[in-house]
Amino acid sequence: FRTLAQATDTLGFLMADYAGNPQESPFSAKVLVVDDDAVGLARALHALERIGCDCASAATGEQALSLLQEAAFDLVLLDVILPQLDGYGVCE
């Protein structure tokens, strides 16, 4: 996938049976989505929340690190190209 939004759109499509009824979703992970593109971030959050995920978001690598220190996440969707601290730096 080229963007996080494309990846989460695909996930939303695959989980369409649970969209709008997240209580029955087998996918109730706590997910951190990190993307500096506001539109892509909003699309990703919307798709994940529709299938029952508990989502948090960050627009910078620094914000992501702060959230990762505060809470545990089952999954982190991380854009690689971010201003200042990029996705690779977050992973280090």
C-alpha positions in Angstrom: 0.0 0.0 0.0 1.2 3.5 -0.7 -0.6 5.2 2.2 -2.0 4.3 5.6 -5.4 5.4 4.4 -5.3 2.8 1.5 -4.3 0.1 4.0 -7.1 0.9 6.4 -9.6 1.3 3.6 -8.7 -2.2 2.5 -9.0 -3.5 6.1 -12.4 -1.8 6.4 -13.5 -3.5 3.2 -12.4 -6.9 4.4 -14.2 -6.3 7.8 -17.3 -4.8 6.2 -19.6 -7.3 8.0 -18.7 -5.7 11.3 -18.9 -2.1 10.1 -21.4 -0.2 12.2 -21.6 -3.1 14.7 -18.2 -3.0 16.4 -19.4 -5.0 19.4 -19.3 -8.2 17.3 -16.0 -7.4 15.7 -13.2 -9.9 16.3 -10.8 -7.0 15.7 -11.0 -4.9 18.8 -7.3 -3.9 19.1 -5.9 -0.7 20.6 -4.3 1.0 17.6 -2.0 4.0 17.3 -2.1 5.7 13.9 0.7 8.1 13.1 0.5 10.2 9.9 1.2 13.9 9.2 -1.4 14.0 6.5 -4.6 15.1 8.2 -6.9 13.6 5.6 -5.2 10.2 5.5 -5.1 10.2 9.3 -8.9 10.9 9.5 -9.6 8.2 6.9 -7.5 5.6 8.7 -9.1 6.4 12.1 -12.6 6.2 10.6 -12.0 2.9 9.0 -10.5 1.3 12.1 -13.1 2.7 14.5 -15.9 1.4 12.2 -14.6 -2.2 12.8 -14.3 -1.8 16.5 -10.7 -0.6 17.1 -9.9 1.7 20.0 -7.7 4.3 18.3 -5.3 7.0 19.2 -3.5 9.3 16.8 -0.4 11.4 16.4 0.7 13.7 13.6 4.5 13.7 14.5 7.1 11.1 15.5 7.5 13.0 18.8 3.8 12.8 19.6 3.9 9.1 18.8 6.8 8.4 21.2 4.9 10.3 23.9 1.8 8.2 23.4 3.8 5.0 23.3 5.3 5.9 26.7 1.9 6.5 28.2 0.0 3.5 27.0 0.4 0.0 25.4 -0.9 -0.5 21.9 -1.7 -3.8 20.1 -0.8 -2.2 16.7 1.0 0.9 15.5 0.4 2.1 11.9 3.3 4.4 11.3 3.9 6.6 8.3 7.6 6.5 7.4 7.8 10.0 6.0 7.2 12.4 8.9 8.7 15.9 9.7 11.7 16.0 12.0 11.6 12.5 13.7 10.5 10.1 10.9 9.0 6.7 11.2 12.4 5.0 11.2 13.5 7.2 14.1 10.3 6.3 16.0 11.1 2.6 15.6 14.7 3.0 16.9 
